[in-house]
Amino acid sequence: MRIAIVDGYTDEPAGLGVPPYIDVYPRYVAGAAKTAVPDSDVRYFTIDELRRDWPTSLKALAGFDVVVVVAGITTPGSYLAATPISYDELLDIGRLEGPTKVLGGPVARYGYGIGGGSAAIPPSRFKRYYDIVATGDVDLVVYEALKFGVERARPSATHEGYELVDQFAVRGAFIVQQHPNFGINLIAEVETYSGCPRYISGGCSFCTTVAYGAVKFRSPEAVAREVEALHKAGVAHFRLGRQADFYAYMAEDTGKVDLPRPNPAAVERLLIGVRNAAPGLETLHIDNVNPGTVAKWPKESAEITRLLLKYGTPGNVAAMGVETADPRVVKLNNLKAYPDEAFEAIKLVSTMGAVRGPNGMPWLLPGINFVLGLPGETKETYELNKQFLQRILDEGLMVRRVNIRQVEVFPGTRLWPLAKKLEAKLRERKRLVHAFKRWVRHNFDKPMLERVVPRGTVLRGLVAELNYGKGTYARQPGSYPLLVYIPEVIRPGTRLDAVVVEHGFRSVLAIPYPPEPRSKRVAKYLKKLSSSASSSRRSSS
């Protein structure tokens, strides 16, 4: 049996699968296929690979027995060298004649997000094109379809625990070798638990993660076995990013209280297990930290932060869903933390994690997420957001990045009945939204970048990803890596070190290190860097 997995890319509050990341969905599906039909031929394709010659790719897909598409962007971002699957491309694959077609991932659960604060296209729209729209766990649905037949597969089937998932995760690890970023900068997203600890209170009004239900933890041993399989397959970069709050892993009283007490001992077992499973790994990062957890449990949170400094790698980011600095909006939307609590959480992580690592980046910094357009928002909300960010600057703290997105409403969330109303309000406030973004970029992002990576900082282990104009964009593998522009054309996939020369709003300009006048453009920036260093020495003397 020939099975094709088409990765249309996924991006959720808990989980990222846009290159250079590979999410759990295609790996679990590959493992499910190998478990159900051990001698099956499983092939993996990214949507970017297929669209290079779309007609030929569609013809090739039609020759498979089963085609599984995984996709869904519920937290849209800006992607450097990849473009998620389009609505029309989803329909084109759905129109194929011959193979059994399965659609899975967030797009099958929550619909197709079209961005810009608009309501999503509901999953029901795809049922006329795909034999199965897996509103449950797509790996389990594929397993049932292959083992028992398509007619007996349950589209809404979900795992009761991690027994099968842990098998699929190990057996599906081989699929990473078919990813175009394999051997260069491929980062495996690894799941530690499903659901959200705030499930008992309903979670944030807009969030899709809470819809996964009550929390189910994976054991440290199971995570280690998957990491070992991925490492043996050739993966060197890992992110424990597929959870709502890393600091809540195995937390005490989960399911009883909204913000359970963190369990540093369990977190240490997890991190030690990963380290032992992948000796010599190059990257070990995390994603998602609830600022409410850190504020309520500072002692335990400080202990976990120390563990990340001990076992993790530099350039790590604890992404915090602050969402808003308006207390009224926090209350109306059952958000994670009030502004003062969020500030204290940022302060704790920034103060402890700002030590610079050997790759040139601070070891662990907070990241801030804002969501605009939530119920209760007024013009004053934007001013409060500015004041919050200004306070961070004034107190000398470091933040790796600020993500700003407009609320996108998906079926199954508590905001779905208000979708049209919220969409209209965001249209009315379009100028206000743009003005806030401009303020953040000019007044916060640029001075913060100058603080995080001052001119003269050497960034090591960059990977050239995209040629643009007469230069190249490069990044270090990891969680929310800093975008670096190098003013010379470098072959994508090349590893290099570079020294920071100038700062933009969201990126820096750097020249290869050690600096050499390889071209007129590089020589110009080398002269500027040398001049800056001389001025700095004169000032200090």
Wavefront OBJ file of the C-alpha trace (Angstrom):
o trace
v 0.000 0.000 0.000
v 1.297 3.450 -0.973
v 0.485 6.327 1.370
v 1.288 10.007 0.758
v 1.417 12.535 3.579
v 1.067 16.122 2.377
v 2.238 18.640 4.960
v 0.280 21.839 4.392
v 1.842 23.163 7.634
v 0.302 23.794 11.021
v 0.584 26.652 13.494
v -1.439 26.512 16.716
v -1.201 28.040 20.195
v 0.497 24.768 21.192
v 2.372 23.440 18.197
v 4.317 24.655 15.153
v 4.877 22.829 11.907
v 6.059 25.451 9.417
v 9.592 24.789 8.066
v 12.192 24.559 9.416
v 9.836 22.953 11.992
v 8.124 19.615 11.571
v 5.093 19.141 13.813
v 3.829 15.922 15.363
v 0.959 15.379 12.884
v 2.896 13.963 9.896
v 5.171 11.940 12.174
v 2.260 10.413 14.080
v 0.401 9.670 10.826
v 3.485 7.947 9.410
v 3.760 5.873 12.582
v 0.066 5.014 12.478
v 0.423 3.827 8.884
v 3.437 1.650 9.724
v 1.632 0.231 12.762
v -1.515 -0.634 10.824
v 0.244 -1.816 7.639
v 3.912 -2.596 8.445
v 4.952 -3.080 4.793
v 3.311 0.142 3.588
v 5.313 2.623 1.515
v 4.913 6.005 3.252
v 6.062 9.156 1.469
v 6.162 12.678 2.859
v 5.830 15.903 0.862
v 5.670 19.540 1.912
v 3.232 21.762 0.092
v 6.144 23.956 -1.053
v 7.751 20.957 -2.756
v 4.516 20.058 -4.519
v 3.666 23.533 -5.789
v 6.946 23.795 -7.727
v 5.127 21.839 -10.452
v 1.531 21.682 -9.280
v -0.055 19.785 -12.224
v 2.646 17.089 -12.153
v 2.430 16.830 -8.353
v -1.339 16.329 -8.455
v -0.922 13.609 -11.060
v 1.675 11.878 -8.856
v -0.562 12.081 -5.772
v -3.387 10.480 -7.731
v -1.226 7.354 -8.018
v -1.182 6.724 -4.247
v -3.697 4.514 -2.473
v -4.175 6.992 0.373
v -3.431 10.718 0.546
v -3.416 12.348 3.983
v -3.297 16.145 4.135
v -2.401 17.800 7.445
v -2.845 21.548 7.717
v -4.261 24.389 9.757
v -3.069 27.815 10.887
v -4.958 29.011 13.966
v -2.264 31.442 15.158
v -1.067 33.001 11.891
v 2.441 34.409 11.716
v 5.006 35.601 9.196
v 7.031 32.773 7.688
v 10.434 33.261 6.094
v 10.892 30.453 3.628
v 7.567 28.601 3.588
v 3.951 29.316 2.633
v 1.067 27.350 4.210
v -1.367 25.546 1.951
v -4.017 27.731 0.350
v -7.743 27.087 0.363
v -7.701 26.414 -3.401
v -4.818 23.946 -3.036
v -6.776 22.056 -0.372
v -9.694 21.774 -2.799
v -7.442 20.725 -5.695
v -6.103 17.774 -3.691
v -9.639 16.986 -2.516
v -10.762 16.670 -6.156
v -8.237 13.919 -6.937
v -9.805 10.741 -8.293
v -8.440 7.379 -7.180
v -6.895 7.597 -3.720
v -8.729 7.678 -0.419
v -8.343 11.262 0.791
v -8.071 12.201 4.468
v -7.921 15.743 5.798
v -6.543 16.256 9.303
v -4.980 18.762 11.665
v -6.427 22.074 12.901
v -8.085 22.767 9.532
v -10.278 19.671 9.993
v -11.093 20.502 13.626
v -11.556 24.269 13.473
v -11.625 25.306 9.844
v -9.459 27.275 7.456
v -8.234 30.562 8.903
v -8.073 33.393 6.382
v -6.302 35.881 8.662
v -6.770 39.586 9.234
v -9.243 39.188 12.079
v -11.787 37.353 9.903
v -13.890 34.336 10.839
v -12.581 30.955 9.677
v -14.090 28.829 6.900
v -15.724 25.936 8.814
v -14.478 22.332 8.381
v -17.831 21.215 6.957
v -16.866 22.953 3.708
v -14.325 20.199 2.988
v -16.610 17.183 3.435
v -17.636 17.120 -0.216
v -13.975 16.887 -1.275
v -12.396 14.478 1.213
v -13.462 10.929 2.056
v -12.659 11.611 5.722
v -12.450 14.979 7.454
v -10.759 13.959 10.706
v -12.320 16.163 13.346
v -10.598 13.954 15.935
v -6.960 12.825 16.051
v -5.930 12.313 12.443
v -3.293 9.681 13.282
v -5.888 7.525 15.067
v -8.385 8.017 12.237
v -5.773 6.947 9.662
v -4.858 3.938 11.817
v -8.503 2.805 11.947
v -9.024 3.397 8.225
v -5.977 1.329 7.276
v -6.529 -1.462 9.804
v -10.314 -1.841 9.695
v -11.354 -0.135 6.451
v -12.476 3.394 5.599
v -16.120 2.621 6.374
v -15.267 1.644 9.974
v -12.952 4.574 10.681
v -14.391 7.134 13.095
v -13.676 10.701 11.867
v -14.094 12.069 15.395
v -11.984 9.389 17.132
v -9.621 10.734 19.787
v -6.943 9.075 21.893
v -7.993 8.282 25.448
v -4.356 8.276 26.553
v -0.880 8.139 25.076
v -0.436 4.393 24.589
v -0.903 4.406 20.808
v 0.556 7.901 20.369
v 3.813 6.799 21.969
v 4.034 3.873 19.538
v 3.196 6.055 16.522
v 5.733 8.712 17.589
v 8.628 6.242 17.588
v 7.589 4.350 14.447
v 6.970 7.561 12.523
v 10.297 9.203 13.338
v 11.791 8.011 10.027
v 9.674 10.503 8.089
v 11.968 13.389 9.117
v 14.539 12.122 6.623
v 12.172 13.059 3.793
v 11.841 16.684 4.943
v 13.664 19.258 2.750
v 15.299 20.808 5.847
v 16.663 17.463 7.065
v 20.384 17.581 7.765
v 20.374 21.388 7.659
v 18.229 23.035 10.334
v 15.198 20.794 10.844
v 13.555 21.295 14.251
v 11.284 18.600 15.656
v 8.340 19.834 17.689
v 7.806 17.385 20.562
v 4.587 16.950 22.549
v 4.625 16.783 26.360
v 0.883 16.950 27.009
v -2.431 17.738 25.357
v -5.146 20.120 26.477
v -4.847 23.159 28.712
v -4.645 23.261 32.538
v -7.164 26.123 32.428
v -9.706 23.790 30.841
v -11.678 23.728 34.100
v -12.486 27.459 33.792
v -13.000 27.384 30.030
v -9.630 28.885 29.139
v -9.110 32.026 27.071
v -12.154 33.038 25.047
v -10.434 32.810 21.652
v -8.184 29.775 22.171
v -8.497 26.481 20.292
v -6.188 24.510 22.598
v -8.795 24.299 25.348
v -11.055 22.456 22.895
v -8.690 19.465 23.088
v -10.220 18.774 26.498
v -8.782 17.910 29.877
v -5.009 17.653 30.251
v -3.301 14.346 29.450
v 0.398 14.172 30.286
v 3.000 12.104 28.450
v 5.518 10.400 30.690
v 9.123 11.639 30.613
v 10.154 8.147 29.493
v 7.806 8.217 26.482
v 9.057 11.649 25.413
v 12.648 10.392 25.742
v 11.922 7.351 23.567
v 10.544 9.566 20.802
v 13.497 11.956 21.046
v 15.868 8.989 20.879
v 14.158 7.738 17.696
v 14.279 11.203 16.126
v 17.929 11.653 17.109
v 18.870 8.263 15.637
v 17.069 9.326 12.457
v 19.309 12.401 12.287
v 17.530 15.243 14.141
v 19.774 17.556 16.196
v 17.305 20.338 17.063
v 14.331 19.866 19.397
v 11.618 22.060 20.860
v 9.361 20.944 23.689
v 6.719 23.235 22.323
v 3.569 21.222 22.039
v 1.883 22.129 25.317
v -0.152 25.033 26.649
v 2.300 25.861 29.467
v 5.702 24.203 29.803
v 5.954 25.215 33.453
v 2.750 23.243 34.161
v 4.139 19.893 32.991
v 2.979 17.249 35.507
v 1.789 20.092 37.757
v 0.144 19.185 41.052
v -3.656 19.559 41.249
v -4.033 19.692 37.457
v -7.747 19.416 36.735
v -8.649 20.823 40.153
v -7.420 24.427 39.958
v -6.927 26.895 37.125
v -3.230 27.490 37.850
v -1.793 24.287 39.351
v 1.491 24.318 41.282
v 4.464 23.547 38.992
v 6.392 20.322 39.519
v 10.123 21.065 39.085
v 11.110 17.458 39.857
v 9.017 16.146 36.948
v 10.373 18.843 34.640
v 13.923 17.858 35.547
v 13.172 14.177 34.797
v 11.810 15.277 31.434
v 14.836 17.413 30.550
v 17.382 14.839 31.753
v 15.564 12.160 29.758
v 15.724 14.240 26.578
v 19.401 15.031 27.122
v 20.284 11.369 27.671
v 18.207 10.285 24.668
v 19.950 12.706 22.316
v 23.591 13.098 23.396
v 25.209 15.939 21.503
v 21.928 17.594 20.508
v 22.466 21.140 19.254
v 19.187 22.766 20.288
v 16.799 22.147 23.171
v 14.171 24.870 23.466
v 10.613 25.258 24.728
v 7.481 27.222 23.866
v 4.495 28.550 25.801
v 4.726 29.658 29.408
v 1.611 30.907 31.186
v 2.510 34.226 32.880
v -0.227 33.498 35.423
v 1.598 30.330 36.515
v 4.886 32.181 36.973
v 3.245 35.035 38.896
v 1.314 32.745 41.240
v 4.164 30.274 41.835
v 7.397 32.324 41.625
v 9.535 29.941 43.701
v 8.684 26.846 41.648
v 8.865 28.859 38.411
v 12.331 30.145 39.305
v 13.419 26.554 39.891
v 12.154 25.487 36.464
v 13.866 28.485 34.886
v 17.142 27.350 36.469
v 16.578 23.874 35.009
v 16.181 25.374 31.533
v 19.456 27.244 31.975
v 21.120 23.975 33.037
v 19.710 21.561 30.474
v 18.494 23.812 27.646
v 20.495 25.691 25.032
v 20.874 29.474 24.549
v 18.504 31.503 22.398
v 15.530 29.897 24.145
v 12.220 31.772 24.355
v 9.420 31.414 26.913
v 6.502 32.718 24.842
v 3.933 34.305 27.162
v 0.343 34.948 26.132
v -0.082 38.340 27.765
v -2.732 39.153 25.098
v -3.607 42.577 26.585
v -2.626 45.031 29.314
v -6.226 46.097 29.833
v -7.622 44.529 33.059
v -11.194 44.796 31.756
v -10.354 42.773 28.639
v -8.525 40.208 30.801
v -11.618 39.678 32.938
v -14.149 39.567 30.079
v -12.099 36.998 28.154
v -10.884 34.870 31.088
v -7.269 35.505 30.121
v -4.234 34.096 31.900
v -2.932 37.032 33.936
v -3.617 40.642 34.841
v -1.019 43.206 33.680
v 0.914 43.404 36.961
v 1.058 39.614 37.154
v 2.263 39.355 33.555
v 4.926 41.971 34.242
v 6.227 40.038 37.259
v 6.408 36.855 35.179
v 8.374 38.649 32.459
v 10.672 40.157 35.066
v 11.432 36.774 36.675
v 12.363 35.028 33.433
v 14.219 38.029 31.982
v 16.262 38.599 35.134
v 17.316 34.965 35.414
v 17.703 34.140 31.725
v 19.500 37.213 30.353
v 22.984 35.668 30.709
v 24.549 35.437 27.252
v 25.291 31.992 25.854
v 28.078 30.772 23.555
v 25.928 31.267 20.453
v 25.702 35.008 21.190
v 22.089 35.045 22.370
v 20.778 35.424 25.928
v 20.052 31.986 27.337
v 16.300 32.307 28.001
v 14.111 35.350 27.431
v 10.368 35.907 27.573
v 8.396 36.534 24.413
v 5.159 38.523 24.474
v 1.982 37.757 22.528
v -0.712 40.402 22.064
v -4.165 39.687 20.598
v -6.100 42.684 19.278
v -9.856 42.855 18.793
v -11.047 40.921 21.852
v -14.413 41.703 23.473
v -14.209 44.696 25.795
v -11.379 46.366 23.915
v -11.450 50.180 23.613
v -9.056 52.873 22.416
v -7.677 52.976 25.950
v -6.602 49.330 25.592
v -3.960 50.322 23.056
v -2.581 53.009 25.369
v -2.395 50.521 28.237
v -0.514 48.101 25.976
v 2.003 50.836 25.157
v 2.453 51.704 28.840
v 3.051 48.030 29.627
v 5.810 47.752 27.041
v 7.352 51.066 28.047
v 7.555 49.818 31.644
v 9.564 46.814 30.454
v 12.006 49.118 28.685
v 12.252 51.524 31.604
v 13.086 48.749 34.071
v 15.919 47.428 31.914
v 14.373 44.025 31.197
v 14.921 41.978 28.055
v 12.242 40.504 25.802
v 13.111 38.477 22.741
v 10.141 39.531 20.615
v 6.579 40.894 20.604
v 3.993 39.116 18.442
v 0.893 41.121 17.569
v -2.052 39.454 15.887
v -5.690 40.251 15.386
v -8.139 37.832 16.895
v -9.248 35.124 14.470
v -12.419 33.336 15.479
v -12.790 29.583 14.974
v -15.738 27.227 15.412
v -15.734 25.588 18.816
v -14.373 28.620 20.663
v -16.530 30.787 22.926
v -16.092 33.719 20.545
v -17.619 31.935 17.545
v -21.132 33.408 18.077
v -19.504 36.891 18.077
v -17.390 36.328 14.952
v -19.152 38.810 12.647
v -19.395 41.475 15.332
v -15.702 41.249 16.206
v -14.730 41.255 12.537
v -16.685 44.477 12.012
v -15.087 46.145 15.054
v -11.605 45.320 13.832
v -12.422 46.896 10.473
v -13.527 50.048 12.302
v -10.271 50.126 14.252
v -7.981 49.358 11.339
v -6.088 52.649 11.664
v -5.771 52.208 15.423
v -4.349 48.694 14.965
v -1.801 49.881 12.405
v -0.801 52.837 14.583
v -0.207 50.522 17.552
v 1.927 48.178 15.471
v 3.996 51.107 14.194
v 4.495 52.370 17.741
v 5.675 48.962 18.925
v 8.105 48.522 16.031
v 9.641 51.998 16.386
v 9.492 52.567 20.138
v 9.924 49.070 21.566
v 11.241 46.507 19.088
v 14.247 48.469 17.824
v 15.589 49.612 21.220
v 14.925 46.144 22.613
v 16.908 44.499 19.796
v 19.774 46.885 20.508
v 19.655 45.695 24.116
v 19.361 41.970 23.364
v 22.097 41.843 20.677
v 24.241 45.009 20.830
v 26.387 46.002 17.871
v 29.476 43.779 17.839
v 27.651 40.681 19.154
v 28.872 37.542 17.390
v 26.007 35.218 16.483
v 27.207 31.645 15.957
v 25.618 28.739 14.127
v 23.477 30.744 11.705
v 21.959 28.883 8.755
v 21.439 30.735 5.481
v 17.781 30.253 4.528
v 16.773 32.671 1.775
v 18.526 34.859 -0.788
v 16.913 38.272 -1.098
v 18.191 40.993 -3.399
v 21.956 41.157 -3.024
v 21.915 39.554 0.410
v 20.811 36.564 2.456
v 18.467 35.978 5.372
v 19.858 33.618 8.009
v 18.752 32.349 11.430
v 19.943 30.119 14.235
v 17.817 26.962 14.618
v 15.495 27.341 17.590
v 12.458 28.929 19.128
v 11.597 32.317 17.573
v 15.119 32.751 16.163
v 16.416 36.229 15.414
v 16.264 37.129 11.722
v 19.681 38.189 10.412
v 20.295 39.892 7.063
v 23.769 39.431 5.577
v 24.677 41.805 2.713
v 26.104 39.152 0.438
v 24.640 36.193 -1.417
v 25.256 32.943 0.478
v 24.054 29.541 -0.630
v 20.963 28.462 1.390
v 21.842 25.734 3.871
v 25.300 27.159 4.574
v 26.243 27.470 8.264
v 28.152 30.549 9.344
v 28.897 32.974 12.156
v 28.189 36.699 11.840
v 28.733 39.897 13.824
v 25.887 42.392 14.354
v 26.393 45.785 12.669
v 22.959 47.440 12.492
v 19.486 47.009 14.001
v 16.135 47.096 12.280
v 12.693 46.803 13.831
v 12.440 43.004 13.645
v 15.856 41.942 12.383
v 19.533 42.824 12.442
v 22.127 43.330 9.753
v 25.339 41.384 10.270
v 28.475 40.542 8.329
v 30.257 37.177 8.267
v 32.619 36.559 11.169
v 35.576 36.769 11.328
v 35.045 39.963 9.318
v 36.781 40.204 5.965
v 36.254 42.766 3.173
v 34.889 40.111 0.797
v 32.863 42.646 -1.204
v 32.340 46.407 -1.333
v 29.084 46.082 0.619
v 30.645 43.995 3.390
v 33.716 46.277 3.455
v 31.420 49.271 4.039
v 29.824 47.642 7.097
v 33.190 46.380 8.339
v 34.464 49.966 8.323
v 31.345 51.042 10.215
v 31.820 48.289 12.792
v 35.486 49.190 13.294
v 34.582 52.867 13.689
v 31.949 51.989 16.282
v 34.397 49.827 18.248
v 36.972 52.656 18.282
v 34.387 55.143 19.557
v 33.354 52.714 22.278
v 36.964 52.274 23.445
v 37.494 56.059 23.571
v 34.311 56.500 25.612
v 35.321 53.847 28.138
v 38.783 55.350 28.571
l 1 2 3 4 5 6 7 8 9 10 11 12 13 14 15 16 17 18 19 20 21 22 23 24 25 26 27 28 29 30 31 32 33 34 35 36 37 38 39 40 41 42 43 44 45 46 47 48 49 50 51 52 53 54 55 56 57 58 59 60 61 62 63 64 65 66 67 68 69 70 71 72 73 74 75 76 77 78 79 80 81 82 83 84 85 86 87 88 89 90 91 92 93 94 95 96 97 98 99 100 101 102 103 104 105 106 107 108 109 110 111 112 113 114 115 116 117 118 119 120 121 122 123 124 125 126 127 128 129 130 131 132 133 134 135 136 137 138 139 140 141 142 143 144 145 146 147 148 149 150 151 152 153 154 155 156 157 158 159 160 161 162 163 164 165 166 167 168 169 170 171 172 173 174 175 176 177 178 179 180 181 182 183 184 185 186 187 188 189 190 191 192 193 194 195 196 197 198 199 200 201 202 203 204 205 206 207 208 209 210 211 212 213 214 215 216 217 218 219 220 221 222 223 224 225 226 227 228 229 230 231 232 233 234 235 236 237 238 239 240 241 242 243 244 245 246 247 248 249 250 251 252 253 254 255 256 257 258 259 260 261 262 263 264 265 266 267 268 269 270 271 272 273 274 275 276 277 278 279 280 281 282 283 284 285 286 287 288 289 290 291 292 293 294 295 296 297 298 299 300 301 302 303 304 305 306 307 308 309 310 311 312 313 314 315 316 317 318 319 320 321 322 323 324 325 326 327 328 329 330 331 332 333 334 335 336 337 338 339 340 341 342 343 344 345 346 347 348 349 350 351 352 353 354 355 356 357 358 359 360 361 362 363 364 365 366 367 368 369 370 371 372 373 374 375 376 377 378 379 380 381 382 383 384 385 386 387 388 389 390 391 392 393 394 395 396 397 398 399 400 401 402 403 404 405 406 407 408 409 410 411 412 413 414 415 416 417 418 419 420 421 422 423 424 425 426 427 428 429 430 431 432 433 434 435 436 437 438 439 440 441 442 443 444 445 446 447 448 449 450 451 452 453 454 455 456 457 458 459 460 461 462 463 464 465 466 467 468 469 470 471 472 473 474 475 476 477 478 479 480 481 482 483 484 485 486 487 488 489 490 491 492 493 494 495 496 497 498 499 500 501 502 503 504 505 506 507 508 509 510 511 512 513 514 515 516 517 518 519 520 521 522 523 524 525 526 527 528 529 530 531 532 533 534 535 536 537 538 539 540 541
